[in-house]
C-alpha cells in the first residue's frame, strides 16, 4: 500500500459538488492499493498512520501522534499513487490493485483508523473527486508498505 499523508488544518472532498467528507486539524490520507496488499497490511498501515509522530507538542517539536493530538483523518482512495512513469509520456497503472480489492482495503484502513478513536471522513471510491486542503507546515509524509515494511520519507 502507498499512503501520502498531509498534515492539514482542514480538508474536504467533494463529488459532483456534494461534500462526502471533511475534517478539521489532522491528516489527509491519499491511499493507493497494490496487487500484493492484504488485510494485515491494511491493519498495520492504519496503526502506523495513527501512531506516527507528526504533530507539534508544546515546544513546537513534532512529537505527537494523531491520537495524542486529537486530530481527524480524511481517507481518499487514489490508485494513481501506483503510476508507472518509467517509459513514455503516459503513466501506466498496472501495479494498482483491482477495484474490488482496492475498495475493500481502502475501507479497512479507514475503519482501522476510526477503531482507534479518530474521527474519519472519506471520499467516494472510484469517483472523480475534488480534494481541498490547507497543508499545515507544509508537512507531507510518504508511506510505502512494499516488501512488508513501511518505508517513509519526509518531503
C-alpha positions as CSV (number, residue, x, y, z in Angstrom):
1,X,0.0,0.0,0.0
2,X,1.1,3.6,-0.6
3,X,-0.2,6.4,1.5
4,X,0.6,10.1,1.1
5,X,-0.1,11.9,4.4
6,X,-0.5,15.6,4.6
7,X,-0.8,17.3,7.9
8,X,-3.7,19.7,7.5
9,X,-5.6,22.4,9.4
10,X,-8.7,21.4,7.3
11,X,-9.6,19.3,4.3
12,X,-12.6,18.2,2.4
13,X,-13.5,16.1,-0.6
14,X,-16.4,16.7,-2.9
15,X,-18.1,14.5,-5.5
16,X,-20.3,16.4,-8.0
17,X,-20.4,19.4,-5.7
18,X,-21.5,17.3,-2.7
19,X,-19.2,17.1,0.3
20,X,-18.6,13.4,1.1
21,X,-16.0,14.0,3.9
22,X,-14.4,16.9,5.7
23,X,-12.1,17.3,8.7
24,X,-10.5,19.9,10.8
25,X,-6.9,19.6,12.0
26,X,-5.5,16.2,11.3
27,X,-4.3,14.1,8.3
28,X,-5.4,13.9,4.7
29,X,-4.5,10.3,3.7
30,X,-4.3,9.7,-0.1
31,X,-4.3,5.9,-0.3
32,X,-3.2,3.5,-3.1
33,X,-3.6,-0.3,-3.0
34,X,-1.3,-2.7,-4.9
35,X,-1.8,-6.3,-6.1
36,X,0.1,-7.8,-3.2
37,X,-1.7,-6.0,-0.4
38,X,-3.9,-7.7,2.1
39,X,-5.8,-7.2,5.3
40,X,-2.9,-7.5,7.7
41,X,-1.1,-4.8,5.6
42,X,-4.1,-2.5,5.8
43,X,-4.4,-3.0,9.6
44,X,-0.7,-2.3,10.1
45,X,-0.9,0.8,7.9
46,X,-3.9,2.2,9.9
47,X,-2.0,1.8,13.1
48,X,1.1,3.4,11.6
49,X,-1.0,6.4,10.4
50,X,-2.4,6.9,13.9
51,X,0.9,6.5,15.8
52,X,3.2,8.4,13.5
53,X,4.5,11.5,15.4
54,X,3.9,14.3,13.0
55,X,2.1,16.9,15.2
56,X,3.6,19.6,17.3
57,X,4.0,19.4,21.0
58,X,4.0,22.3,23.5
59,X,7.6,23.1,22.4
60,X,6.8,23.1,18.7
61,X,8.5,19.8,18.0
62,X,6.9,17.0,16.0
63,X,6.4,14.6,18.9
64,X,2.7,13.9,19.0
65,X,0.7,11.4,17.1
66,X,-2.7,11.8,15.5
67,X,-4.2,10.1,18.6
68,X,-2.3,12.3,21.0
69,X,-3.2,15.5,19.1
70,X,-6.9,14.6,18.9
71,X,-6.8,15.0,15.1
72,X,-9.1,13.7,12.4
73,X,-8.4,11.8,9.2
74,X,-9.8,12.2,5.7
75,X,-9.0,9.0,3.8
76,X,-9.3,9.2,0.0
77,X,-8.6,6.3,-2.4
78,X,-6.1,7.2,-5.1
79,X,-5.0,4.5,-7.5
80,X,-2.7,6.9,-9.3
81,X,-0.2,6.6,-6.5
82,X,0.8,3.4,-8.4
83,X,1.5,5.2,-11.6
84,X,4.5,3.8,-13.6
85,X,6.2,6.7,-15.4
86,X,9.4,4.9,-16.4
87,X,8.6,4.7,-20.1
88,X,6.9,7.0,-22.5
89,X,4.7,10.0,-21.6
90,X,1.6,8.2,-20.5
91,X,1.6,6.7,-17.0
92,X,0.6,3.0,-16.6
93,X,-1.4,1.8,-13.7
94,X,-1.0,-2.0,-13.9
95,X,0.6,-2.1,-10.4
96,X,-2.6,-0.8,-8.8
97,X,-4.9,-3.5,-7.3
98,X,-8.2,-4.4,-9.0
99,X,-11.1,-2.3,-7.8
100,X,-12.7,-4.9,-5.6
101,X,-9.5,-5.5,-3.6
102,X,-8.7,-1.8,-3.5
103,X,-12.2,-0.8,-2.3
104,X,-12.1,-3.4,0.5
105,X,-8.6,-2.4,1.7
106,X,-9.3,1.3,1.5
107,X,-12.4,0.8,3.7
108,X,-10.4,-1.4,6.1
109,X,-7.7,1.3,6.5
110,X,-10.4,3.9,7.2
111,X,-12.2,1.6,9.6
112,X,-8.9,0.8,11.3
113,X,-8.1,4.4,11.9
114,X,-11.7,5.0,13.2
115,X,-11.4,2.0,15.5
116,X,-8.6,3.8,17.3
117,X,-10.9,6.6,18.2
118,X,-10.1,9.0,15.4
119,X,-13.0,10.8,13.6
120,X,-12.7,9.7,9.9
121,X,-14.1,11.3,6.7
122,X,-13.9,9.5,3.4
123,X,-14.1,10.2,-0.3
124,X,-16.1,8.1,-2.7
125,X,-14.3,5.1,-4.2
126,X,-13.9,5.2,-8.0
127,X,-15.4,8.7,-8.3
128,X,-13.8,11.8,-9.7
129,X,-13.3,13.9,-6.6
130,X,-12.2,17.5,-5.8
131,X,-10.0,17.5,-2.7
132,X,-9.4,20.8,-1.0
133,X,-6.9,21.1,1.8
134,X,-4.8,23.5,3.8
135,X,-1.4,21.8,4.3
136,X,0.0,22.6,7.8
137,X,3.7,23.2,7.7
138,X,3.7,22.1,4.8
139,X,4.2,18.7,6.2
140,X,3.9,15.7,3.8
141,X,4.9,12.1,4.5
142,X,5.1,9.2,2.1
143,X,4.5,5.7,3.5
144,X,5.0,2.6,1.3
145,X,4.4,-0.9,2.7
146,X,6.3,-2.7,-0.2
147,X,8.1,-5.8,0.9
148,X,6.1,-6.0,4.2
149,X,7.9,-3.0,5.7
150,X,6.6,0.5,5.9
151,X,9.1,2.8,4.3
152,X,8.8,6.6,4.9
153,X,10.4,9.8,3.8
154,X,9.8,13.4,4.6
155,X,9.1,15.6,1.6
